[in-house]
Every structure is written in structure tokens, then in C-alpha cells.
């Protein structure tokens, strides 16, 4: 019987990665806690950190667009 691949929400992944970044537990401990492979956690962390700057890009673009709309 084949195992069905689990899918996780972006919110869940963010929560787990933030927990990982807090460094209160090891990767192995968090992987065991959530029954996720350490490899998946490492991949999620890399993806999270690689895209962290996008949050600030969106905030800045949103603020700039809001200022432009206010001038009309």
C-alpha cells in the first residue's frame, strides 16, 4: 500500500519554521513533534529565508501605491 503524500498549509509551514528559527528545539525534535521529515523542515526554512524580503517589498509597494492614490 502506498503512502499518501501530506500537504501542509502556508500558515502551518510558517508556524513550524518560526518555531525552528527560535532555536528552542532541534530540527530533530521539531520533526518528531510534527511528524515531518528533517529534510522537509530544512527545505521549508530555506524557502522561508529566501523569500523573507518579499514581505517588505509588498509592504513598501502597498504604502507607495496608497500614497499615490491619495494624491489623486
C-alpha positions as CSV (number, residue, x, y, z in Angstrom):
1,X,0.0,0.0,0.0
2,X,1.4,3.4,-0.9
3,X,1.5,6.3,1.5
4,X,-0.5,9.4,0.5
5,X,1.7,12.5,0.4
6,X,0.7,15.0,3.1
7,X,0.2,18.6,2.2
8,X,0.6,21.5,4.6
9,X,-0.8,25.0,4.6
10,X,1.4,28.0,4.3
11,X,0.3,29.1,7.7
12,X,1.3,25.7,9.2
13,X,4.7,25.8,7.5
14,X,5.3,29.4,8.7
15,X,4.5,28.4,12.2
16,X,6.8,25.5,12.2
17,X,9.7,27.4,10.6
18,X,9.3,30.2,13.1
19,X,9.5,27.6,15.9
20,X,12.6,26.2,14.2
21,X,14.2,29.7,14.0
22,X,13.6,30.3,17.7
23,X,16.2,27.6,18.3
24,X,14.5,26.3,21.4
25,X,14.4,22.8,20.0
26,X,16.5,21.0,17.5
27,X,15.4,20.1,13.9
28,X,15.1,16.5,15.0
29,X,12.8,17.4,17.9
30,X,10.5,19.6,15.8
31,X,10.4,17.0,13.1
32,X,9.4,14.3,15.6
33,X,6.9,16.6,17.2
34,X,5.0,17.3,13.9
35,X,5.9,14.0,12.3
36,X,7.7,15.8,9.4
37,X,11.0,14.8,7.9
38,X,14.0,16.9,8.9
39,X,14.7,17.3,5.1
40,X,11.3,18.9,4.7
41,X,12.0,21.3,7.6
42,X,15.3,22.3,6.1
43,X,13.7,22.9,2.7
44,X,10.9,25.0,4.3
45,X,13.4,27.0,6.3
46,X,15.5,27.7,3.2
47,X,12.4,28.7,1.2
48,X,11.2,30.9,4.1
49,X,14.5,32.7,4.4
50,X,15.0,33.1,0.6
51,X,11.6,34.8,0.4
52,X,11.6,36.8,3.6
53,X,12.4,40.1,1.8
54,X,9.2,39.8,-0.3
55,X,7.2,40.8,2.8
56,X,9.0,44.1,2.9
57,X,8.7,44.6,-0.8
58,X,4.9,44.2,-0.6
59,X,4.6,46.5,2.4
60,X,6.7,49.2,0.7
61,X,4.8,48.8,-2.6
62,X,1.5,48.9,-0.8
63,X,2.4,52.1,1.1
64,X,3.7,53.7,-2.1
65,X,0.5,52.8,-4.0
66,X,-1.6,54.2,-1.1
67,X,0.3,57.5,-1.2
68,X,-0.1,57.7,-5.0
69,X,-3.9,57.1,-4.8
70,X,-4.2,59.8,-2.0
71,X,-2.7,62.4,-4.3
72,X,-5.4,62.0,-7.0
